[in-house]
Amino acid sequence: MNAAKRYEIFRRFQEDNPKPETELNYSSPFELLIAVILSAQATDVGVNKATDKLFPVANTPEAMYALGYDGLCEYTKTIGLYPTKTKNVLETCRLLIERHNSQVPDTRAELEALPGVGRKTANVVLNTAFGQVAMAVDTHIFRVSNRTKIAPGKNVLEVEKKLLRFVPKEFLLDAHHWLILHGRYVCQARKPRCGSCRIEDLCEFKEKTSDD
């Protein structure tokens, strides 16, 4: 795919959705961090159902840590893999209190040192909470990047690096949100909705579908 096509793709994404946002509910960097930890292999809708009840009760590391394992499980038990995630959240809260003055750090190294926080989670927090250029490649972004040929790669890290290199600079900050939303609602895994796709004429996917 050439640079002109890529530019036009992101220009259209921006035109249609000038200020894209995550679909996770949050009102602080801490709430976003917890929501993203809980969201691994879970839907945003499912996480929101849990955090909509949790955050009014505990929206600081101290308050959440004070719930303890059993107390926190009352809120997280509807989410897949909740035993491990709950332990990670509690340990993350402890480390935020002890090492970071109860504040979410804004560097990759410090974020990835927290339990349950890998590269993708760190990228989401850096981008969404702190406005840093970062590309959190999830299953949607990986699929869209390869299918459209915007940034094909054999693994998540390769796609991430190609996106950072190929996406025009003026679109980099919001690119990860546009790609996720496009993958979630249009360029879906089982059958892409090519007939409803804003970039169908630019996409290099050979097996285009109708929406029938």
ROGU-365442 format. One line per 10 residues: number of its first residue (from 1); their letters; for each residue z negated, y, x of C-alpha. Coordinates in Angstrom, 1 decimal. Layout:
BEGIN
NUM	a	Z/Y/X ~ ...
This chain:
BEGIN
1	mnaakryeif	0.0/0.0/0.0 ~ 0.9/3.4/1.4 ~ -1.3/6.5/1.5 ~ 0.6/8.4/-1.2 ~ -0.1/5.5/-3.7 ~ -3.8/5.4/-2.8 ~ -4.1/9.2/-3.2 ~ -2.5/9.1/-6.7 ~ -4.8/6.2/-7.7 ~ -7.9/8.1/-6.9
11	rrfqednpkp	-6.5/11.3/-8.3 ~ -6.1/9.6/-11.6 ~ -9.6/8.0/-11.5 ~ -11.0/11.5/-10.8 ~ -8.9/13.1/-13.6 ~ -10.1/10.5/-16.1 ~ -13.8/10.5/-15.0 ~ -14.6/13.6/-12.8 ~ -18.3/12.7/-12.4 ~ -18.7/8.9/-12.4
21	etelnysspf	-22.3/7.6/-12.4 ~ -24.0/4.2/-12.1 ~ -24.7/2.4/-15.3 ~ -28.3/1.6/-14.1 ~ -30.9/3.8/-15.7 ~ -33.0/5.7/-13.2 ~ -34.6/9.2/-12.7 ~ -35.6/9.1/-9.1 ~ -34.6/7.4/-5.8 ~ -37.5/5.0/-6.2
31	elliavilsa	-36.4/3.9/-9.7 ~ -32.9/3.5/-8.5 ~ -34.0/1.4/-5.5 ~ -36.1/-0.9/-7.8 ~ -33.2/-1.2/-10.3 ~ -30.7/-2.2/-7.6 ~ -33.1/-4.8/-6.1 ~ -33.4/-6.3/-9.6 ~ -29.7/-6.1/-10.3 ~ -28.6/-8.7/-7.8
41	qatdvgvnka	-26.7/-11.4/-9.7 ~ -27.7/-9.8/-13.0 ~ -26.0/-7.3/-15.4 ~ -26.9/-3.6/-15.5 ~ -27.5/-4.0/-19.2 ~ -30.1/-6.7/-18.5 ~ -31.8/-4.7/-15.8 ~ -31.9/-1.6/-18.0 ~ -33.6/-3.5/-20.8 ~ -36.4/-4.4/-18.3
51	tdklfpvant	-36.7/-1.1/-16.5 ~ -36.7/0.9/-19.7 ~ -40.1/-0.7/-20.4 ~ -41.3/-0.8/-16.8 ~ -40.6/2.7/-15.6 ~ -42.6/4.5/-18.3 ~ -45.6/2.4/-17.1 ~ -44.9/2.4/-13.4 ~ -42.5/4.8/-11.7 ~ -44.1/5.2/-8.3
61	peamyalgyd	-44.8/2.6/-5.5 ~ -48.5/2.9/-6.1 ~ -48.3/2.3/-9.8 ~ -45.9/-0.6/-9.5 ~ -47.9/-2.2/-6.7 ~ -51.0/-1.9/-8.8 ~ -49.5/-4.1/-11.5 ~ -49.6/-7.1/-9.2 ~ -47.4/-10.1/-9.4 ~ -48.3/-11.4/-12.9
71	glceytktig	-48.3/-7.9/-14.3 ~ -44.9/-7.0/-12.9 ~ -43.5/-10.4/-14.1 ~ -44.2/-9.3/-17.7 ~ -41.4/-6.8/-17.2 ~ -39.0/-8.7/-14.9 ~ -39.2/-12.2/-16.5 ~ -36.0/-11.6/-18.5 ~ -34.0/-11.0/-15.3 ~ -32.4/-13.9/-13.3
81	lyptktknvl	-34.2/-14.9/-10.1 ~ -37.2/-12.8/-11.2 ~ -39.9/-14.6/-9.2 ~ -38.3/-13.8/-5.9 ~ -37.2/-10.3/-7.0 ~ -40.7/-9.5/-8.2 ~ -42.2/-10.5/-4.9 ~ -39.6/-8.4/-3.1 ~ -40.3/-5.4/-5.3 ~ -44.1/-5.6/-4.6
91	etcrllierh	-43.6/-5.9/-0.9 ~ -41.1/-3.1/-0.9 ~ -43.7/-0.9/-2.7 ~ -46.4/-1.8/-0.1 ~ -44.1/-0.9/2.8 ~ -43.0/2.4/1.1 ~ -46.7/3.3/0.8 ~ -47.7/2.2/4.3 ~ -44.6/3.3/6.3 ~ -42.8/6.0/4.3
101	nsqvpdtrae	-45.4/8.1/2.6 ~ -44.3/6.5/-0.7 ~ -40.8/8.0/-0.3 ~ -37.6/6.1/-0.3 ~ -36.0/6.4/3.2 ~ -32.5/7.8/3.4 ~ -31.2/5.8/6.4 ~ -29.5/2.4/6.3 ~ -31.7/0.9/9.0 ~ -34.9/1.8/7.1
111	lealpgvgrk	-33.6/0.7/3.8 ~ -32.4/-2.6/5.0 ~ -35.8/-3.3/6.5 ~ -37.2/-3.4/3.0 ~ -37.5/-6.9/1.3 ~ -34.6/-7.6/-1.1 ~ -32.5/-4.8/0.3 ~ -29.3/-5.8/1.9 ~ -26.3/-3.8/3.0 ~ -24.9/-3.5/-0.5
121	tanvvlntaf	-28.2/-2.3/-2.0 ~ -28.7/0.2/0.8 ~ -25.2/1.5/0.3 ~ -25.8/2.1/-3.5 ~ -29.0/4.0/-2.7 ~ -27.5/6.1/0.1 ~ -24.5/7.0/-2.1 ~ -26.1/7.4/-5.5 ~ -29.5/8.8/-4.6 ~ -28.8/10.7/-1.5
131	gqvamavdth	-25.1/11.7/-1.9 ~ -24.0/10.0/1.4 ~ -20.6/8.5/1.8 ~ -21.2/4.7/1.5 ~ -19.2/1.9/-0.1 ~ -21.2/-0.7/-1.9 ~ -18.8/-3.6/-2.3 ~ -19.8/-5.8/-5.1 ~ -17.7/-8.5/-6.9 ~ -15.8/-5.9/-8.9
141	ifrvsnrtki	-14.9/-3.7/-6.0 ~ -13.9/-6.8/-3.9 ~ -11.6/-8.0/-6.6 ~ -10.0/-4.6/-7.4 ~ -9.5/-3.8/-3.7 ~ -7.7/-7.2/-3.1 ~ -5.8/-7.4/-6.4 ~ -4.4/-3.9/-6.3 ~ -3.9/-4.0/-2.5 ~ -5.8/-0.7/-2.2
151	apgknvleve	-7.9/-2.4/0.6 ~ -7.4/-6.1/0.9 ~ -9.9/-8.1/2.9 ~ -11.2/-11.6/3.4 ~ -14.8/-10.7/3.0 ~ -17.0/-7.9/1.7 ~ -17.5/-6.1/5.0 ~ -13.8/-6.1/5.8 ~ -13.1/-4.5/2.4 ~ -15.9/-2.0/2.9
161	kkllrfvpke	-14.6/-0.9/6.2 ~ -11.0/-0.7/4.9 ~ -12.0/1.4/1.9 ~ -13.9/3.8/4.1 ~ -10.8/4.1/6.3 ~ -8.1/4.2/3.5 ~ -9.6/6.1/0.6 ~ -8.7/9.9/0.9 ~ -11.7/11.9/2.1 ~ -11.9/14.0/-0.9
171	flldahhwli	-12.5/11.0/-3.1 ~ -14.8/9.0/-0.8 ~ -18.1/10.0/-2.4 ~ -17.3/8.8/-5.9 ~ -14.8/6.0/-5.0 ~ -17.4/3.2/-5.3 ~ -18.3/4.2/-8.9 ~ -14.6/4.4/-10.0 ~ -13.8/1.0/-8.5 ~ -16.8/-0.7/-10.1
181	lhgryvcqar	-16.0/0.8/-13.5 ~ -12.3/-0.1/-13.2 ~ -13.2/-3.7/-12.3 ~ -15.8/-4.0/-15.0 ~ -13.8/-2.7/-17.9 ~ -10.1/-2.9/-17.0 ~ -9.3/-5.1/-13.9 ~ -11.5/-7.9/-15.2 ~ -11.9/-11.2/-13.4 ~ -10.4/-13.7/-15.9
191	kprcgscrie	-7.6/-11.5/-17.2 ~ -6.9/-8.0/-16.0 ~ -6.1/-5.6/-18.9 ~ -2.9/-4.3/-17.2 ~ -1.5/-2.9/-20.5 ~ -4.4/-0.5/-20.7 ~ -4.5/0.3/-17.0 ~ -4.2/3.8/-15.8 ~ -2.8/2.8/-12.5 ~ -0.6/-0.1/-13.5
201	dlcefkekts	2.5/1.6/-12.1 ~ 0.8/2.0/-8.7 ~ -1.0/-1.4/-8.5 ~ 0.7/-4.0/-6.3 ~ -0.6/-7.0/-8.2 ~ 2.4/-9.2/-8.9 ~ 1.2/-11.2/-11.9 ~ 0.8/-8.3/-14.4 ~ -0.5/-9.2/-17.8 ~ -0.3/-7.7/-21.3
211	dd	-3.3/-6.9/-23.4 ~ -2.4/-9.5/-26.2
